[in-house]
Amino acid sequence: MTKDKVLEELLASKAVAVIRMTDAAKLAMVAAALREGGVTALEITMSLPGAVEIIRTMARDKGPGVLVGAGTVLDAGTAADVIAAGADFVVSPITDRDMIMACREADVLVVPGAFTPTEIVAAWRAGADIVKVFPATSLGAQFFRDLRGPLPHIRLMPTGGVTLENAREFLEAGACCVGIGTALLDKKIIDADDWEALASRARRLVGSLRGL
């Protein structure tokens, strides 16, 4: 899939599920429940044991319209590893220029992290396709409204503090999509293997973003 197509599908999906788990054995069921609920962009963080091989397997077996990305990528070497494994996109909580360059050279969509307006512009100028604004819980939706005036050309993805209740507000404020982790991936639901409940939460999220 080309980078432009990945960007198109990511913007259409509006939400990226940030999967940060310690139980890799349940990941396939988590991913299936999210897809059933309509969340098709899945970010596997490097904190997950065996993350690169998990991405390789998921990228190989993914269904039509599903995007498998890598998260918490901090350097160019890790970026190269996940790209070789088949990651559709690469996300980081920081802006590392070498990591961004590795993604651009491979023509893979890259989403580095930033916090302040200066950092956001620096990430964009370094080659970001989308800038992850993290942690968004410290900023709120109004921050994104304020940025749209001077920086309307920069695509922003708030992550950290996004919930089922406020995801739509972030998009209405000018974000292009949201990254959502624990608010969607409820630990008690996953521990109980209640995949229908997880799919229901995904449907609730997707429904809240409909029409944007």
C-alpha positions as CSV (number, residue, x, y, z in Angstrom):
1,M,0.0,0.0,0.0
2,T,1.4,3.4,-0.9
3,K,2.0,6.1,1.7
4,D,-0.7,8.3,0.1
5,K,-3.2,5.4,0.3
6,V,-2.3,4.8,3.9
7,L,-2.8,8.5,4.7
8,E,-6.1,8.5,2.9
9,E,-7.4,5.5,4.9
10,L,-6.0,6.8,8.2
11,L,-7.8,10.1,7.7
12,A,-11.0,8.3,6.8
13,S,-10.8,6.0,9.8
14,K,-10.4,9.1,12.1
15,A,-9.2,6.9,15.1
16,V,-6.0,4.8,15.8
17,A,-6.3,2.2,18.5
18,V,-3.0,2.4,20.5
19,I,-2.4,-1.2,21.7
20,R,-0.1,-1.2,24.7
21,M,-0.4,-4.6,26.3
22,T,1.8,-7.1,28.2
23,D,-0.2,-10.2,27.2
24,A,0.8,-10.7,23.6
25,A,-1.3,-14.0,23.4
26,K,-4.5,-12.0,23.5
27,L,-3.5,-9.5,20.9
28,A,-5.2,-11.3,18.0
29,M,-8.5,-11.4,19.8
30,V,-8.2,-7.7,20.7
31,A,-7.4,-6.8,17.1
32,A,-10.4,-8.9,15.8
33,A,-12.8,-7.3,18.3
34,L,-11.6,-3.8,17.3
35,R,-12.0,-4.6,13.6
36,E,-15.5,-6.0,14.3
37,G,-16.4,-2.7,16.0
38,G,-15.1,-0.7,13.0
39,V,-11.7,0.5,14.3
40,T,-9.4,-0.5,11.4
41,A,-6.1,1.4,12.3
42,L,-4.1,-0.5,14.8
43,E,-0.9,0.8,16.4
44,I,1.2,-1.9,18.1
45,T,3.6,-0.2,20.5
46,M,7.2,-1.3,20.9
47,S,6.5,-1.9,24.6
48,L,4.7,-5.1,23.7
49,P,7.0,-8.1,24.0
50,G,8.0,-9.4,20.5
51,A,6.4,-6.3,18.9
52,V,8.3,-6.5,15.6
53,E,7.3,-10.1,15.0
54,I,3.7,-9.4,16.0
55,I,3.6,-6.6,13.5
56,R,5.1,-8.9,10.9
57,T,2.3,-11.5,11.5
58,M,-0.5,-8.9,11.6
59,A,0.7,-7.2,8.5
60,R,0.8,-10.5,6.7
61,D,-2.7,-11.6,7.8
62,K,-4.6,-8.3,8.0
63,G,-7.9,-8.0,6.2
64,P,-8.9,-5.5,3.5
65,G,-8.9,-1.9,4.8
66,V,-6.9,-2.7,8.0
67,L,-3.8,-0.7,8.8
68,V,-1.1,-2.1,11.1
69,G,1.3,0.5,12.5
70,A,4.1,0.6,14.9
71,G,4.1,2.9,18.0
72,T,6.7,4.2,20.5
73,V,9.4,4.1,17.8
74,L,12.2,6.1,19.1
75,D,15.0,5.7,16.6
76,A,15.9,5.0,13.0
77,G,17.0,1.4,13.7
78,T,13.6,0.5,15.2
79,A,11.9,2.3,12.4
80,A,13.8,0.2,9.9
81,D,12.9,-3.0,11.7
82,V,9.1,-2.3,11.8
83,I,9.1,-1.1,8.2
84,A,10.8,-4.4,7.1
85,A,8.1,-6.2,9.1
86,G,5.4,-4.5,7.1
87,A,4.2,-1.6,9.2
88,D,1.9,0.7,7.3
89,F,2.8,3.7,9.5
90,V,5.2,4.6,12.2
91,V,4.4,6.6,15.3
92,S,6.6,8.1,18.0
93,P,6.1,10.2,21.2
94,I,9.1,12.3,20.2
95,T,10.6,13.9,17.1
96,D,13.8,12.1,16.1
97,R,15.0,13.4,12.7
98,D,16.9,10.2,11.9
99,M,13.7,8.2,12.5
100,I,11.7,10.5,10.3
101,M,14.3,10.2,7.6
102,A,14.3,6.4,7.7
103,C,10.5,6.4,7.2
104,R,10.7,9.0,4.4
105,E,13.4,7.1,2.6
106,A,11.2,3.9,2.8
107,D,8.1,6.0,1.7
108,V,6.3,5.0,4.9
109,L,3.9,7.3,6.7
110,V,5.5,8.8,9.8
111,V,3.8,10.4,12.8
112,P,6.4,11.9,15.2
113,G,5.4,13.4,18.6
114,A,5.4,17.0,19.7
115,F,3.9,19.1,22.4
116,T,4.4,22.9,21.9
117,P,3.7,24.9,18.8
118,T,7.5,25.2,18.2
119,E,7.9,21.5,18.5
120,I,4.9,20.8,16.2
121,V,6.3,23.0,13.5
122,A,9.7,21.5,13.8
123,A,8.3,18.0,13.4
124,W,6.3,19.0,10.4
125,R,9.3,20.7,8.7
126,A,11.4,17.6,9.5
127,G,9.0,15.6,7.3
128,A,6.1,14.4,9.4
129,D,2.9,13.4,7.6
130,I,0.9,13.9,10.8
131,V,2.2,15.3,14.1
132,K,1.2,13.4,17.2
133,V,0.4,15.9,19.9
134,F,1.3,14.1,23.2
135,P,0.1,14.1,25.9
136,A,-3.1,15.7,24.8
137,T,-4.6,15.2,28.3
138,S,-2.6,18.2,29.4
139,L,-3.9,20.4,26.6
140,G,-7.5,19.7,25.8
141,A,-9.5,20.4,22.6
142,Q,-9.2,24.2,22.9
143,F,-5.5,23.9,22.2
144,F,-6.3,22.4,18.8
145,R,-8.8,25.2,18.0
146,D,-6.1,27.8,18.9
147,L,-3.6,26.1,16.6
148,R,-5.9,26.0,13.5
149,G,-5.5,29.8,13.0
150,P,-1.7,30.0,12.6
151,L,-1.1,26.4,11.6
152,P,-4.0,25.2,9.5
153,H,-1.8,23.2,7.1
154,I,-0.4,20.8,9.8
155,R,-2.3,17.6,10.4
156,L,-2.5,16.9,14.1
157,M,-3.3,13.7,16.0
158,P,-4.0,14.1,19.8
159,T,-3.0,11.1,21.8
160,G,-3.0,10.6,25.6
161,G,-6.2,11.7,27.3
162,V,-8.5,10.9,24.3
163,T,-11.7,9.1,25.5
164,L,-14.8,7.7,24.0
165,E,-16.5,10.9,25.3
166,N,-14.2,13.6,24.0
167,A,-12.8,12.1,20.7
168,R,-15.3,13.9,18.6
169,E,-14.5,17.2,20.3
170,F,-10.9,16.9,19.4
171,L,-11.8,16.3,15.7
172,E,-14.3,19.2,15.7
173,A,-11.5,21.4,17.1
174,G,-9.3,20.6,14.1
175,A,-7.5,17.4,14.7
176,C,-7.3,15.1,11.7
177,C,-7.6,11.9,13.7
178,V,-7.1,10.7,17.3
179,G,-5.0,8.1,19.0
180,I,-6.9,6.3,21.7
181,G,-5.5,3.7,24.1
182,T,-6.7,2.7,27.5
183,A,-10.0,4.5,27.2
184,L,-10.9,2.1,24.4
185,L,-8.9,-0.9,25.4
186,D,-10.4,-1.4,28.8
187,K,-8.1,-3.7,30.8
188,K,-11.0,-5.4,32.8
189,I,-12.8,-6.2,29.6
190,I,-9.6,-7.7,28.0
191,D,-8.8,-9.7,31.2
192,A,-12.3,-11.1,31.1
193,D,-12.0,-12.1,27.4
194,D,-15.2,-10.1,26.8
195,W,-14.6,-9.5,23.1
196,E,-18.2,-8.4,22.4
197,A,-17.9,-5.7,25.0
198,L,-14.6,-4.5,23.4
199,A,-16.2,-4.5,20.0
200,S,-19.1,-2.6,21.4
201,R,-16.7,0.1,22.7
202,A,-15.2,0.3,19.3
203,R,-18.6,0.7,17.7
204,R,-19.4,3.5,20.2
205,L,-16.2,5.3,19.3
206,V,-16.8,5.0,15.5
207,G,-20.4,6.1,15.9
208,S,-19.4,9.2,17.8
209,L,-17.1,10.2,14.9
210,R,-19.6,9.6,12.2
211,G,-20.4,12.6,10.0
212,L,-17.1,14.4,10.6
